[in-house]
Structures are given as C-alpha cells and as structure tokens.
Amino acid sequence: MKVRDAMSSPAISLKADVPAKAAAALLVSHGYTAAPVVDEGERVIGIATEADLVRGRIAPEGWAVEEEQPEPRVREVMTEAPVVAASGEDLADVVATMLDRGIRSVPVTDAGRLVGVLTRRDVLRLVAHGTLTSEEAWRQRVGMASHDRGAV
C-alpha cells in the first residue's frame, strides 16, 4: 500500500509568518495535532506541532510574565526539516518511521509540493476497517465519496 492510499488530502497548511496563537487556534478548530508549514511554492519548510505551539507559553504559578511580549511567529516555534514522505512511498516504511521516532503526522509531497498529510489516525482508520491493500483503500474511498454524495 502506498502513502497516497492513506493520507488526508487536501492538507491544511500554515505560512511561516502566521502568529503562533492563530496557528494554535487552527489546530484546535480542526482537531489536528500538527500542520505543515509551507513557503510560497507550497514546499514544506517545517511543521508546527501541538508541542511546538505550547512550549514556553505557560508560565509556572508565581512567575512574573512580561505583558508586552510580541506574539511569536510560526517560523520561530516550528520544527524545521520535518520527516516528509512522498505520496508513492510504501506506507509500511513510513509508518515504521513514525512509530520508531514518535511522530504523529508526516507531510506528504509530490515533486516537492505538499499534497496531503499522513497521520496516525489515518493509519488507524485503515486498521479499523481491515484495509490492507491499495485496491481496498481505493474501493473504500470511492464508496465513501459515493455515500457522501447520497448514492446508494
């Protein structure tokens, strides 16, 4: 099975100059744990994870906090050079990397441009449905698309 058979697409992405607070709100509103950060050409330059956006933002009880601190931008908090997968890569290899390295989501590219995101939840969905081959994944997607349009 290939990464393209399991990934979520289209992917929601962030630009590097977005305020970290806005990026956090985007993740919360969509229920995501991370979002790829892309440049003007839609090439992945980083990933903003929940951990990246939370790190250093909550002051311990009793600590003085500067009121006028400027809001950091995504570029200042993101993980640079994240693990990225090509849509045609073997899914098992990418999942093994995700599990070995504790990665929850991987941006997926074609010709260097963002085309989707592979998350643990995407893979878990395949496991839950017993989907083991690219053909089964394709049939399931076509079936879900038909169901979404009201077809029987």
N, C-alpha and C positions, 0 to 999 in steps of 0.2 A: 504494500500500500504506500502511496506517496503522500507527502505533506499536504499537497493541494486537496486531497480527498478528505482531510480532517479539519483544515484551517477554517477560521471565521473570516469572511470577506463580504464587503469591504471592511478595511480596518479603520478605526478611528485613530488619528494621529495628532501629534502636537508639534508646534513650531518652537524653536529654542527660546524665542523672546517672550513667550507667554508667561504671565506671572504664575508662580508655583501654586498659589491659592486657587487660581482658575483651573489649573491642571488637576488639582485635588478634587475640585467640585465636579469636573468632567468625569473622573474615575468613579466618584460616588454616585453620580446621577445614572451612569450606565452599569454599575455593578462590576466594573473591571478592577483588576489588581495592578495593571500597568498599561502604558500606551507608548508606542514607538514615537521617537522624536525624529522628524524629517527636515531636510533642507528644502530649498525652493524647487529642486528637481525630483522631490519625493524619494530621495536616497536616505536610508536610515543612518542617523548620526549618533543616536543614543536611544535609551529607553528610560521613561520616568515611571518608577515603581512606587507602590504604597510606601515602602521603606524609605525611598529617596525623598518623597514629599513630606514624610513625618519627621525624619531625622533632624534633631536640633530645634524643632519647632515648639516643643512643650517644655516649659521651664519647670524645674522642681519647685515644690512648695517653699515659699520664703525667699526665693532668689529674686533679685531686682531685675526688671526687664525694661530695656530701653523702649520708650513709647514711639519714637520716630524712626525706627529701623525701616529701611526701604524693603519692599517685598522682593524676595529673590526671584529670579527668572528660572525657567526650566533648565536652561543651559548650565546654571550654577549648581543644580542639585541632581541632575540626571546621571545615570550610569552611562559612561561613554564606551563605545565599541562593544555593544552587547552581542551575545550569541545571536546569529541570524541564520535562517535556513532558506534554501532555495525551494520553490514550490515542487520541483521534481525530485527532491531528495527522498530517500527511503524513510518512512515515518518511524520505523523501529529504531533507526540510528539516532534520529533527533530526539525521540522520547527517552532513549537511554541517556543521552547527554543532559536532557532536562532533569531527569531523576538523579543522575550522578552529581550534578552541580547545584541542585536545589533551585532550579529555575522554574518559575510558574508560567511564563509566557515567552514566546520567541517570535519576533517579527519575521514575516515571510516575504521574500523578494523574488522577482523575475527580472533579469537583466539589470540588477542593482536597484530596482524601484520597488517600493512597498506595494504588495498586493493582498496581504492578509496578516493574520496573527494566529499562531498555534498556541493554545493554552492547555493546561492540564485538564480543564473541564471539557474541551473539545475531544480530547483523547478518552476521557472517562465516558463521554456520551457514546462513543463507538463501542467501548467495552460493555456498557449497559445494554446496548441494542444487539450485541453479539456480532457486530460488523467487523469482519476480518479481512476483507479484500477490497480492492479499489472498485470492483464491479458492484459489490454490495453497498458500498458507500454512495456510489453514483445513483443506484436504484433508490436508496433511501432519500437522497436529496431531491430526486425527481418526484418521488412520492410525496415528500413534504411540501414541495413547491406546488404540486397539483392540489394538495389538501388546503394549502394557504389560499389558493385561488377559488376554493369552493368546489373543486372537481371531486367526483366520487370514484 
